[in-house]
Amino acid sequence: MIDEYTMPLKRSELLQEKITPEQQKNQPTFVFGNRITGRAEIETIVEGDAEIRRNGIVIRADRIEYYQPSDVVKARGRVYINREGNVYEGIQAEIKVDAQQGFFLEPRYQLLKNGGNGSASRIDFLDEKRSVARDATYTTHPRDLEGKQRPDWILRASQVRFDNDSDVGQATNGRLEFMGVPIMGAPVLSFPLSDTRKSGWLPAGINLDNVSGLEVVVPYYINLAPNRDATLYPGIMSRRGANLGAEFRYLEQHYRGTARLDWMPSDRLRSANRWGLTAAHSGSLETSLASAGAVNFNLNLNRVSDNDYWRDFPRSSGSLTQRLLPNDGSASWSGGGWNFYSRALKWQTLQLASAVITPPYDRLPQLNARYDRRNVSGFDYSVELDTTRFQSDRVLNAQPNAQRSYGLAQISRPFLSPGAYFIPKVQLHSTAYQFDAPLTSGPQLGARSANRAVPTLSLDS
């Protein structure tokens, strides 16, 4: 029986993941075709659906000539080469099989790692990992086998070097085109050959207006880790000076976020230092009790140095309300029918002397609790309690600051059937206000508090 006898395993060189050069020379060569002729140990000629396979490379063509002493394959007519998943198609090729050195004339190619593809007048294979394409094109747009669809973007260069060992491609005298329109050119461009991100310069941004003059921004991307990166935005404005920007992004198992800071050390337009900060963070925090679940939280910050920032840097914010900048933090938890929510909101209002706007109330803080149950002996009921501290600038906002508290209780009894429903509901909504100062307008002029209780009966069917 197997339990009574154990056979020790022996190491086998045939199971190695990497084959040594000496072992590669001893690998068999497989040849297929309609007609095979030649001289033993000297040459083999294959015609008609010719194919040769050896050492991780597959070559197909109408005619293949293989010279054993030099280990050279010459292929002509509908040539197809597969080098470890990278595919090349053209009219003529000459390859040293073991060394994987040679050339390919007028090839079209497609790379395995990222689907990158293109064409060239000639590709020279330097070894199994490196190659050089002449008069080449490159794109990661999905390849159109019928050749009827032009890729959205394409890189054209006098020379493109592919280095699969370092996972980097480098184009010389490159020109990037989008929808057939050249948008950028550079003596040297580099790009990754897989989905892995790569640190390096990004396309420059150019803008011209009557406030900043000519603005040029040249971003630099920094790949910090698979889940973190940063981008630097050094720029110059001809009428105002240098502007420095930086963005940081992160993605972790339980939280994620992004932050960006722009800083102009000496703005000649305002004779002052200018800055703007935006940050967003969200995630969840596991509690020590397994049954309690996680607490979810969010943070959103938007701050600038001065009231004129919104019009001097109009492209710095994607918000439709550039003069009202929210700074918001919240946390929430739910479980067992309970929902708890807390929030703090503070606005930065950018004022303009000729167009003063009434600032909205800050919420410092807001606390909310809700209990909700469904189908308890046929009844649905819920209770919600909320208290919020409203605070604003009394000079610009004529109404006083206040504390508002409200409660909402409701109960309903749904009667449901496949073709109809009938839902009677009763609810009570009660609200109480406590003002810091007497009201200056309205029917309750001079009051320091206000209360209301509104019962409601509804029938829905």
C-alpha positions, 0 to 999 in steps of 0.5 A, a space after each residue: 500500500 502507498 501508506 507503507 512505502 514512500 519513494 523519494 523524489 529525484 531532481 530532474 533537469 527537465 522540470 526546470 523553468 529556465 532552460 540553459 543555453 547548452 540545453 537550448 542547443 539540444 532542443 528538437 526542431 519541428 518542421 512541417 510543410 507540403 514538400 521538404 527537400 535538402 541535405 542532411 546536417 546542411 540544409 532543409 527547404 520546406 515549401 507550401 504551408 511551411 512551418 518550423 518550431 524550435 526553442 520558443 519561436 514559431 516561423 510560418 511562410 510559403 517557403 522556408 530555408 533552414 541552414 543547420 551549420 549557421 542555425 539560420 532560417 530564411 522565410 519568404 512569402 506570407 511570413 508569420 513569426 511568433 516569439 513567445 507570444 509576440 506576433 510579426 507578419 510580413 513578406 521576408 525574414 531571416 532569423 538565427 533560431 537559437 540566438 533569435 537574431 535577425 531581421 524582418 522586412 515590412 512587418 506588422 506586429 502585435 505585442 503580447 503583454 499590452 496588445 501594443 501593435 503597429 508596423 515598420 519598414 524593418 525590424 531587427 531582432 537583437 536577441 530574444 528580449 530586444 528589437 528595433 523597428 525602423 520607420 515604425 508606428 505604435 499604438 495600444 488601440 485594438 488591432 483592426 485585422 481588416 485595416 478599415 479602422 484607424 486607431 484613435 491615437 498612434 505614435 510614429 517614429 523613425 526608430 522604436 526600440 523594444 526592451 522586454 527585459 526592462 519592459 520599456 519602449 523608446 521612440 526616436 524622433 517621435 510624433 504622437 497623433 490623435 484622430 489623425 492630428 499631430 499633438 506632440 513631438 519629441 526627439 525621444 519618447 519612452 513608454 511601458 510595454 505592459 500594463 505596469 505604470 512608468 514614471 516619466 514626463 507627460 505631454 505638456 499643456 499650453 494655454 494663452 489668455 489675457 490674465 496669465 499670458 502664455 502658460 506652459 505646464 510640463 507634468 511629471 508622473 511618479 509611479 510610487 507603488 501599484 496602489 500609489 502615485 504622484 504627479 508634479 505640475 511645474 509650470 510658468 506663466 509669462 505675466 505672473 511667474 512660476 507655479 508649482 503643483 503636486 497631486 498624490 493618489 492612493 488606494 488601500 484595502 479600506 480607504 482611498 483618496 487624492 490630494 492636490 496642492 498648487 503654489 505660486 510663490 510670488 504672483 506678480 498679478 497680486 504681489 502675493 503668495 497664492 495657493 490652493 488645496 483640494 483633498 478627498 478621502 473615503 474609507 471604512 474603519 473596522 470596530 473591535 466588535 465583530 458584530 458591530 461592523 465598520 464605520 464609514 467616513 468621508 473627508 472633502 477639503 477645498 481651500 484657497 489663499 484669497 478671495 480673488 483665487 477663483 477668477 485668477 485661476 479659473 481652471 483650478 477647480 471643476 466646481 460650478 460654484 467656484 466662490 463657494 468651497 465646501 470643507 466637509 467631514 462625515 462618519 456613519 454606521 449602520 446595523 440592526 436597524 440603527 443608522 448613525 450619522 455625524 457631519 461637520 461642514 464649513 464653507 469658504 466663501 470667496 467674496 467680491 466687493 462689487 458682488 457680495 454673496 450671502 454665505 451659506 450656513 456652516 453645520 458645526 456639527 450635525 448629528 443624526 440617528 434613525 431606527 427603522 424596522 420593517 414587517 413587525 407583525 405587518 407594521 413598518 415603523 421608524 424614528 429619526 432624531 437630528 440636531 444641527 448647529 447652524 453658524 454663519 457670518 452675522 455681518 453678511 447674513 442678517 439671520 442669527 445663528 441657531 441650533 435646530 433639532 427635529 424628530 420624525 416618527 412614523 408607522 404604517 400598515 401596508 396591505 399588499 397583493 399582486 394586483 393592488 396595495 393599500 398603505 395607511 400611514 401616520 407620522 409626527 414631525 416635530 422641530 425646535 429652534 434655539 436662536 443666538 439672537 432675537 429674530 429681526 424679521 418675519 412673523 416671529 420678530 424678536 423671538 429667541 426660539 421657535 417650535 412646531 409639531 405637525 401630525 400627518 395621516 396619509 392613505 396611499 393606494 
